C-alpha cells in the first residue's frame, strides 16, 4: 500500500508518498497553503492521482483538505472551482470550500470513467497540473 506523508513547517511543505507493508494511514489531512497558494492545483492533483491509481476495491476513505487559497478564485479563472469541476469529471469526488477544497479518496472514486478532456480555462497552472495527472494515470486525461 501507499502512504501519504505531509511535512509542513513555516518555510516549506513537502508532500510525498512511501510504500509500506502496513495499511494506508487513516488520517484526514489538512494542508494550509497560505504561503504557496499558486501551487495548490499541484497538491490537489497529487492526491487525485493517488485516488485514481488506487485499487477500485479499496474501501478505505480519507480526505485531503487544502485551505487558505481563497485568492485563487481571482486569477486567470476561479482555480478552486475549475480544479473541483475537473476532478469531478474525472470521477474523483471533490468539494469546494470557501478558502480551498477537499478531495475525497477511497471508495468515493469512480474507476469506471472514460477519458476526460480537462477544461483549463486558459490557465497555464491548471494545464501543467493536469498534465502531471495525465502522466500518472494514462488514458484518463
FIVEX-482387 format. One record per residue: residue in one letter; z negated, y negated, x negated of N, C-alpha, C in turn. Coordinates in steps of 0.1 Angstrom, whole numbers, plus 5000, padded with zeros to 4 digits. Layout:
BEGIN
[pt 'A'; [Z; Y; X]; [Z; Y; X]; [Z; Y; X]]
...
END
This chain:
BEGIN
[pt 'X'; [5000; 5012; 4992]; [5000; 5000; 5000]; [5000; 4988; 4991]]
[pt 'X'; [5002; 4976; 4997]; [5003; 4964; 4990]; [4992; 4954; 4995]]
[pt 'X'; [4986; 4947; 4986]; [4975; 4938; 4988]; [4980; 4924; 4985]]
[pt 'X'; [4977; 4915; 4994]; [4980; 4901; 4992]; [4968; 4894; 4985]]
[pt 'X'; [4970; 4887; 4974]; [4959; 4881; 4967]; [4962; 4866; 4966]]
[pt 'X'; [4952; 4858; 4971]; [4954; 4843; 4970]; [4943; 4838; 4961]]
[pt 'X'; [4947; 4830; 4951]; [4937; 4823; 4943]; [4940; 4809; 4944]]
[pt 'X'; [4931; 4801; 4949]; [4933; 4787; 4951]; [4921; 4779; 4945]]
[pt 'X'; [4925; 4769; 4937]; [4915; 4760; 4931]; [4919; 4746; 4934]]
[pt 'X'; [4912; 4736; 4928]; [4916; 4722; 4931]; [4929; 4718; 4925]]
[pt 'X'; [4934; 4726; 4915]; [4946; 4722; 4908]; [4958; 4732; 4910]]
[pt 'X'; [4956; 4744; 4915]; [4967; 4753; 4917]; [4964; 4763; 4928]]
[pt 'X'; [4975; 4769; 4933]; [4974; 4780; 4942]; [4983; 4791; 4937]]
[pt 'X'; [4978; 4803; 4936]; [4987; 4815; 4933]; [4986; 4825; 4944]]
[pt 'X'; [4998; 4829; 4949]; [4999; 4839; 4959]; [5006; 4851; 4952]]
[pt 'X'; [5000; 4863; 4953]; [5006; 4874; 4946]; [5003; 4887; 4954]]
[pt 'X'; [5011; 4897; 4951]; [5009; 4910; 4957]; [5006; 4920; 4946]]
[pt 'X'; [4997; 4929; 4949]; [4995; 4940; 4940]; [4994; 4953; 4947]]
[pt 'X'; [5000; 4963; 4941]; [5000; 4977; 4947]; [4986; 4983; 4944]]
[pt 'X'; [4980; 4989; 4954]; [4968; 4996; 4953]; [4968; 5009; 4960]]
[pt 'X'; [4960; 5018; 4957]; [4960; 5030; 4964]; [4950; 5029; 4976]]
[pt 'X'; [4942; 5018; 4976]; [4933; 5016; 4988]; [4941; 5009; 4999]]
[pt 'X'; [4935; 5008; 5010]; [4941; 5001; 5022]; [4943; 4986; 5020]]
[pt 'X'; [4953; 4981; 5027]; [4956; 4967; 5027]; [4944; 4959; 5031]]
[pt 'X'; [4941; 4948; 5024]; [4929; 4940; 5028]; [4929; 4937; 5043]]
[pt 'X'; [4918; 4937; 5049]; [4917; 4934; 5063]; [4915; 4919; 5066]]
[pt 'X'; [4915; 4911; 5056]; [4912; 4897; 5057]; [4923; 4890; 5065]]
[pt 'X'; [4919; 4879; 5071]; [4928; 4869; 5076]; [4927; 4858; 5066]]
[pt 'X'; [4939; 4853; 5063]; [4940; 4843; 5052]; [4942; 4829; 5058]]
[pt 'X'; [4936; 4819; 5051]; [4938; 4805; 5054]; [4941; 4798; 5041]]
[pt 'X'; [4952; 4792; 5040]; [4957; 4786; 5028]; [4958; 4771; 5031]]
[pt 'X'; [4950; 4763; 5025]; [4951; 4748; 5026]; [4961; 4743; 5016]]
[pt 'X'; [4973; 4738; 5021]; [4984; 4734; 5012]; [4985; 4719; 5012]]
[pt 'X'; [4974; 4712; 5013]; [4974; 4697; 5013]; [4981; 4691; 5001]]
[pt 'X'; [4979; 4698; 4989]; [4984; 4693; 4977]; [4998; 4698; 4973]]
[pt 'X'; [5003; 4707; 4981]; [5016; 4714; 4979]; [5024; 4715; 4991]]
[pt 'X'; [5024; 4704; 4999]; [5030; 4705; 5013]; [5045; 4709; 5013]]
[pt 'X'; [5052; 4705; 5003]; [5066; 4708; 5003]; [5069; 4722; 5000]]
[pt 'X'; [5059; 4730; 4995]; [5062; 4744; 4992]; [5057; 4753; 5003]]
[pt 'X'; [5052; 4748; 5014]; [5047; 4757; 5025]; [5058; 4767; 5030]]
[pt 'X'; [5070; 4763; 5031]; [5080; 4773; 5036]; [5081; 4785; 5027]]
[pt 'X'; [5080; 4783; 5014]; [5080; 4794; 5005]; [5068; 4804; 5007]]
[pt 'X'; [5056; 4798; 5009]; [5044; 4806; 5012]; [5046; 4814; 5025]]
[pt 'X'; [5051; 4808; 5035]; [5054; 4815; 5048]; [5064; 4826; 5046]]
[pt 'X'; [5074; 4823; 5038]; [5085; 4833; 5036]; [5079; 4845; 5028]]
[pt 'X'; [5071; 4843; 5019]; [5065; 4854; 5011]; [5057; 4864; 5021]]
[pt 'X'; [5050; 4858; 5030]; [5042; 4866; 5039]; [5052; 4873; 5049]]
[pt 'X'; [5062; 4866; 5054]; [5072; 4872; 5062]; [5079; 4884; 5056]]
[pt 'X'; [5082; 4882; 5043]; [5088; 4893; 5035]; [5079; 4905; 5035]]
[pt 'X'; [5066; 4903; 5033]; [5057; 4914; 5033]; [5057; 4921; 5047]]
[pt 'X'; [5057; 4912; 5057]; [5057; 4918; 5071]; [5069; 4926; 5074]]
[pt 'X'; [5081; 4921; 5070]; [5093; 4928; 5073]; [5095; 4940; 5064]]
[pt 'X'; [5090; 4940; 5052]; [5091; 4951; 5043]; [5081; 4962; 5046]]
[pt 'X'; [5071; 4959; 5054]; [5060; 4969; 5057]; [5066; 4980; 5066]]
[pt 'X'; [5060; 4992; 5065]; [5064; 5003; 5073]; [5063; 5000; 5088]]
[pt 'X'; [5073; 5003; 5096]; [5073; 5000; 5111]; [5061; 5006; 5118]]
[pt 'X'; [5055; 5017; 5112]; [5045; 5024; 5119]; [5031; 5018; 5116]]
[pt 'X'; [5030; 5008; 5107]; [5017; 5003; 5104]; [5010; 4996; 5116]]
[pt 'X'; [4998; 4999; 5118]; [4990; 4994; 5129]; [4980; 4983; 5124]]
[pt 'X'; [4980; 4980; 5111]; [4971; 4971; 5105]; [4976; 4957; 5109]]
[pt 'X'; [4967; 4948; 5113]; [4970; 4935; 5117]; [4962; 4925; 5109]]
[pt 'X'; [4968; 4914; 5105]; [4961; 4903; 5099]; [4970; 4891; 5100]]
[pt 'X'; [4964; 4879; 5098]; [4971; 4867; 5100]; [4970; 4859; 5087]]
[pt 'X'; [4980; 4850; 5085]; [4981; 4841; 5074]; [4983; 4827; 5079]]
[pt 'X'; [4974; 4819; 5077]; [4974; 4805; 5083]; [4976; 4795; 5072]]
[pt 'X'; [4986; 4786; 5074]; [4988; 4776; 5064]; [4984; 4763; 5071]]
[pt 'X'; [4976; 4755; 5064]; [4970; 4743; 5070]; [4973; 4730; 5062]]
[pt 'X'; [4971; 4719; 5068]; [4972; 4706; 5061]; [4986; 4703; 5056]]
[pt 'X'; [4997; 4706; 5064]; [5010; 4703; 5060]; [5017; 4695; 5072]]
[pt 'X'; [5009; 4688; 5080]; [5015; 4681; 5091]; [5025; 4671; 5087]]
[pt 'X'; [5025; 4666; 5075]; [5036; 4657; 5071]; [5049; 4663; 5070]]
[pt 'X'; [5050; 4676; 5071]; [5063; 4684; 5070]; [5070; 4683; 5083]]
[pt 'X'; [5064; 4677; 5093]; [5071; 4675; 5106]; [5081; 4664; 5106]]
[pt 'X'; [5080; 4655; 5096]; [5089; 4643; 5095]; [5097; 4643; 5082]]
[pt 'X'; [5102; 4654; 5078]; [5111; 4655; 5066]; [5125; 4655; 5071]]
[pt 'X'; [5134; 4663; 5065]; [5148; 4664; 5070]; [5149; 4669; 5084]]
[pt 'X'; [5139; 4677; 5087]; [5137; 4682; 5101]; [5122; 4684; 5103]]
[pt 'X'; [5118; 4689; 5114]; [5104; 4694; 5116]; [5103; 4707; 5110]]
[pt 'X'; [5099; 4708; 5097]; [5099; 4720; 5090]; [5090; 4731; 5095]]
[pt 'X'; [5079; 4727; 5101]; [5070; 4736; 5107]; [5077; 4743; 5119]]
[pt 'X'; [5082; 4736; 5128]; [5089; 4742; 5139]; [5101; 4750; 5135]]
[pt 'X'; [5109; 4746; 5125]; [5120; 4753; 5120]; [5116; 4766; 5114]]
[pt 'X'; [5106; 4766; 5106]; [5101; 4779; 5100]; [5097; 4789; 5110]]
[pt 'X'; [5089; 4784; 5120]; [5084; 4793; 5131]; [5096; 4798; 5139]]
[pt 'X'; [5105; 4789; 5143]; [5117; 4794; 5151]; [5125; 4805; 5144]]
[pt 'X'; [5127; 4803; 5131]; [5135; 4812; 5123]; [5127; 4825; 5121]]
[pt 'X'; [5114; 4825; 5119]; [5106; 4837; 5118]; [5106; 4845; 5131]]
[pt 'X'; [5105; 4838; 5142]; [5106; 4845; 5155]; [5119; 4851; 5157]]
[pt 'X'; [5130; 4845; 5153]; [5143; 4850; 5154]; [5145; 4863; 5146]]
[pt 'X'; [5137; 4863; 5135]; [5138; 4875; 5126]; [5129; 4886; 5130]]
[pt 'X'; [5121; 4884; 5140]; [5112; 4894; 5145]; [5098; 4893; 5140]]
[pt 'X'; [5094; 4883; 5132]; [5081; 4880; 5127]; [5074; 4871; 5136]]
[pt 'X'; [5063; 4875; 5142]; [5055; 4867; 5151]; [5048; 4856; 5144]]
[pt 'X'; [5051; 4843; 5147]; [5045; 4832; 5141]; [5043; 4821; 5152]]
[pt 'X'; [5033; 4813; 5149]; [5029; 4803; 5159]; [5027; 4789; 5152]]
[pt 'X'; [5032; 4779; 5158]; [5029; 4765; 5153]; [5015; 4761; 5156]]
[pt 'X'; [5010; 4754; 5146]; [4997; 4748; 5148]; [4999; 4733; 5145]]
[pt 'X'; [4990; 4725; 5150]; [4992; 4710; 5148]; [4995; 4707; 5133]]
[pt 'X'; [4987; 4712; 5124]; [4988; 4709; 5110]; [4995; 4720; 5101]]
[pt 'X'; [5001; 4729; 5108]; [5007; 4740; 5100]; [5012; 4751; 5109]]
[pt 'X'; [5010; 4764; 5104]; [5015; 4775; 5112]; [5006; 4787; 5109]]
[pt 'X'; [5009; 4798; 5117]; [5002; 4810; 5115]; [5013; 4821; 5116]]
[pt 'X'; [5012; 4830; 5106]; [5021; 4842; 5106]; [5013; 4854; 5108]]
[pt 'X'; [5017; 4863; 5117]; [5010; 4875; 5121]; [5017; 4887; 5115]]
[pt 'X'; [5010; 4895; 5108]; [5015; 4907; 5101]; [5009; 4919; 5107]]
[pt 'X'; [5017; 4930; 5107]; [5013; 4943; 5112]; [5022; 4947; 5123]]
[pt 'X'; [5016; 4953; 5134]; [5024; 4958; 5145]; [5029; 4946; 5154]]
[pt 'X'; [5027; 4934; 5150]; [5033; 4922; 5156]; [5048; 4921; 5153]]
[pt 'X'; [5052; 4928; 5142]; [5066; 4926; 5137]; [5076; 4935; 5144]]
[pt 'X'; [5087; 4930; 5147]; [5098; 4938; 5153]; [5107; 4942; 5142]]
[pt 'X'; [5108; 4955; 5140]; [5116; 4961; 5129]; [5130; 4965; 5135]]
[pt 'X'; [5132; 4961; 5148]; [5144; 4965; 5155]; [5155; 4955; 5155]]
[pt 'X'; [5152; 4943; 5149]; [5161; 4932; 5150]; [5174; 4934; 5141]]
[pt 'X'; [5185; 4928; 5145]; [5197; 4928; 5137]; [5197; 4916; 5128]]
[pt 'X'; [5207; 4915; 5120]; [5208; 4904; 5111]; [5208; 4890; 5118]]
[pt 'X'; [5202; 4881; 5112]; [5200; 4867; 5119]; [5206; 4857; 5110]]
[pt 'X'; [5213; 4847; 5115]; [5217; 4835; 5108]; [5206; 4825; 5109]]
[pt 'X'; [5200; 4821; 5098]; [5189; 4812; 5098]; [5194; 4798; 5100]]
[pt 'X'; [5187; 4790; 5108]; [5191; 4776; 5111]; [5183; 4767; 5101]]
[pt 'X'; [5189; 4761; 5091]; [5183; 4753; 5081]; [5182; 4739; 5084]]
[pt 'X'; [5189; 4734; 5094]; [5189; 4720; 5099]; [5192; 4711; 5087]]
[pt 'X'; [5201; 4715; 5078]; [5205; 4706; 5067]; [5194; 4704; 5057]]
[pt 'X'; [5184; 4712; 5057]; [5172; 4710; 5048]; [5172; 4720; 5037]]
[pt 'X'; [5174; 4715; 5025]; [5175; 4724; 5013]; [5163; 4733; 5011]]
[pt 'X'; [5151; 4728; 5014]; [5139; 4736; 5011]; [5139; 4748; 5021]]
[pt 'X'; [5144; 4747; 5033]; [5144; 4758; 5042]; [5155; 4768; 5037]]
[pt 'X'; [5166; 4763; 5033]; [5177; 4772; 5028]; [5172; 4780; 5016]]
[pt 'X'; [5165; 4773; 5006]; [5160; 4781; 4995]; [5150; 4791; 4998]]
[pt 'X'; [5141; 4787; 5007]; [5130; 4797; 5011]; [5136; 4809; 5018]]
[pt 'X'; [5145; 4807; 5028]; [5150; 4818; 5035]; [5160; 4826; 5026]]
[pt 'X'; [5166; 4820; 5016]; [5174; 4828; 5006]; [5165; 4838; 4999]]
[pt 'X'; [5153; 4834; 4996]; [5144; 4844; 4990]; [5142; 4856; 4999]]
[pt 'X'; [5140; 4853; 5012]; [5138; 4864; 5021]; [5150; 4873; 5022]]
[pt 'X'; [5162; 4867; 5022]; [5174; 4875; 5022]; [5175; 4884; 5010]]
[pt 'X'; [5169; 4880; 4999]; [5170; 4889; 4987]; [5160; 4900; 4988]]
[pt 'X'; [5148; 4898; 4995]; [5138; 4908; 4996]; [5141; 4918; 5008]]
[pt 'X'; [5147; 4913; 5018]; [5150; 4922; 5030]; [5165; 4921; 5033]]
[pt 'X'; [5173; 4928; 5025]; [5188; 4927; 5026]; [5192; 4931; 5040]]
[pt 'X'; [5202; 4924; 5045]; [5208; 4927; 5058]; [5201; 4921; 5070]]
[pt 'X'; [5190; 4915; 5067]; [5182; 4910; 5078]; [5185; 4895; 5080]]
[pt 'X'; [5188; 4888; 5069]; [5190; 4873; 5070]; [5204; 4871; 5066]]
END
